[in-house]
Amino acid sequence: MTKNDRVIIFDTTLRDGEQSPGASLNVEEKLQAARQLAELGVDVIEAGFPVSSPGDFEAVSRIAKEVKGPGICGLARCVKGDIDALWNAVKYSKKPRIHVVIATSDIHIEHKLRMTRAQVLDRSVESVRLAAKYAEDVEFSAEDAARSDFDYLCSVVKAVIEAGAKTVNIPDTVGYGIPSEFGDLIRRLIERVPNISKAAVSVHCHNDLGLAVANSLAAVAAGARQVECTINGIGERAGNAALEEVVMALRVRKDLFGSLTTGIDARQIAKTSRLLSRLTGMVVQPNKAVVGANAFAHSSGIHQDGVIKFRTTYEIMNPGDVGVEENQLLLTARSGRNGVSTRLKHLGYALSPKALDVFVQKFKVLADKKKYVFDDDLLALLEEGGRARAADVYSLDYLSVTSGTGVIATATVRLKKGDAVVQEAACGDGPVDAAYKAMDKIAGIAPKLLDYSLRSVSAGQDAQGEVSVRAEHKGMVVSGKGTSTDIVEASAKAYLTALNKLAAPGPRRAPAKKVGGGL
C-alpha cells in the first residue's frame, strides 16, 4: 500500500459533533467514547477545543494521556493563547496534533474577523509557525474554504505549507458545496499549489444540503486523502459527514475508488454508533444509512424473497461487516446468568461479576414483564444503569399518576437527594406534564422542554419504551433518556436525567459560550 492508497479518517465527534445542541459530554463520557473510537481504528481523534472551558481542557488532556493508538488532536483559533492551551492538553499523546483554524472567505473576513486578506494570511503563517515549534504534526484549516476566492485560498494554502503545516484542510463549513464543484475545487487546488505534495489534503464537509458525504467522496476522488467526519453524522446544525457512510462507500464501491482504503475496523461501526447515541442522547433515525434500525430490514415480500434466495439482490453490504446481528438469541425469564452474560459479551460488553449480578436482577424484573428480551432491551438496561451515577443529585423513589378522559391529570413524585426524600404533587395537561411539573418543584428549576420523543426499544406489545428529551435552562441545553415498559415512568426517568445534569455542581460545559466558529 502506498501513501496515496490510504484515506486518513479524522474523527471530530468529540469536538464538532459535541457542538450539537444537547450533545454535551462530561469528561468520563468523552473518555469512554474516545476509547471506542480507538477500537474502531480512527487515525486521529479531535478530542475537543481546550481553550473553550476547563472541562474541555481536562477531557483533551486525559484522552491524550490515556487513549492509545490514534493521534490526539484539538482545535485552536489562530490565536497564541488558544495554541498554547491546545499544546498543553495534547502534549501527553505519543502522536499529538495541533489543529489551527481561521476563515478565508470574504464574508467571514469582513463581517466576522473584521480583518483584511493580508492580515489573515499573516496570522495564518504566524500561527502555523508557532504550532510547529510545539509539534511536528500541524494541521491548518481554511474555514469556509468552499466560499473563498480561489486564488486567495491557493496563496494561503501555499504559505501555511511553507510555514510547516503537514495537513491542509478545506472545509465546506456551511454545507454550500455540490459534489461536482467541490470535487473540482480540490482537484484545481492540488494542480495549482506548487508545494501541495508536502502536505495531506483534507476535507471537512457539513450537511446543510444533505451532501456532506457526497462532497467528501467527490473530494477523495479528486485527490484528498483525509476526511474529517463524525459518528452518526452529528454536528452543528444539520451535522457533518457520517464516518460510517464514508468508510462503507469506499469499501462497497471499489469499482470507483480502486485500492483506496482506511484503517477502520468496520465490525465496530454499529457498536460505536450505539455508544455515541447513548452518550449524547441523540437517537439515530431508523432509516439512517449503515447504522439505522431499518438499514438491513426488508418488509416487502418481493425484497424478502430476493434476499432469502440471494442476499445481494437487495443488500449491498453484509450486516455482519458493520457489526449488525442477523440472528438474535432471544432471552426470556427462564434464561440464566450465563445466557445473559454470553449475550452481553457477544454485544461487546464484559461486566464484572458484581456488576453482572446487579444487571441480571434488573434483567429478571424486565423479563417478567416481557415475553422476550431482545438485544436492544439489554442495551437499554445497560444504558439505564449507566445513567445512575454517583454524581447524580436526584434519584427516582416513587411515581404515581392519575389521568383520564374528563380528569385533570395529577402526579405525585418522590425523589431522593442524598439521605433526604422530597415529595411533591402537581397537575398538568397530561400525566407526563404533571410528573415534570412535580419534579420541577422539587428541583427548584423549570427548564424549557425543547424536544420529546418516544420510540419502541424492541418489538411486541410488551416492548420497552425509550423516551429522549432535550431541555434548556439559562442557556444550558441538556439531554436525557429513560426506558421502561411504562411510558410515563420512562418519561420521568428521561426528564430526571436532564434535571440532574442541570442541577449537578459545576456545569458540564460552559453554557451558551461560543469560542470562535466550527469548521
FENLINSUL-V328218 format. One record per run of one state. SS is the DSSP state (H for helix, E for strand, C for the rest). FROM is the first residue (numbers start at 1). TO is the last residue. Records with the same first field share a line. If there is no record, write none. Layout:
SS=FROM-TO + FROM-TO
This chain:
C=1-2 + 7-7 + 12-16 + 20-26 + 41-43 + 47-49 + 53-53 + 67-70 + 78-79 + 91-95 + 104-105 + 114-116 + 135-136 + 144-144 + 148-149 + 164-166 + 173-178 + 193-195 + 199-199 + 207-211 + 223-225 + 234-239 + 241-241 + 253-253 + 258-260 + 262-265 + 281-300 + 310-310 + 314-318 + 323-330 + 332-336 + 347-352 + 370-372 + 374-374 + 388-394 + 405-406 + 418-419 + 429-430 + 444-447 + 457-464 + 474-475 + 485-486 + 504-519
H=3-5 + 17-19 + 27-40 + 50-52 + 54-66 + 80-90 + 106-113 + 117-134 + 145-147 + 150-163 + 179-192 + 196-198 + 212-222 + 231-233 + 243-252 + 254-257 + 266-280 + 301-309 + 311-313 + 319-322 + 337-346 + 353-369 + 375-387 + 431-443 + 487-503
E=6-6 + 8-11 + 44-46 + 71-77 + 96-103 + 137-143 + 167-172 + 200-206 + 226-230 + 240-240 + 242-242 + 261-261 + 331-331 + 373-373 + 395-404 + 407-417 + 420-428 + 448-456 + 465-473 + 476-484
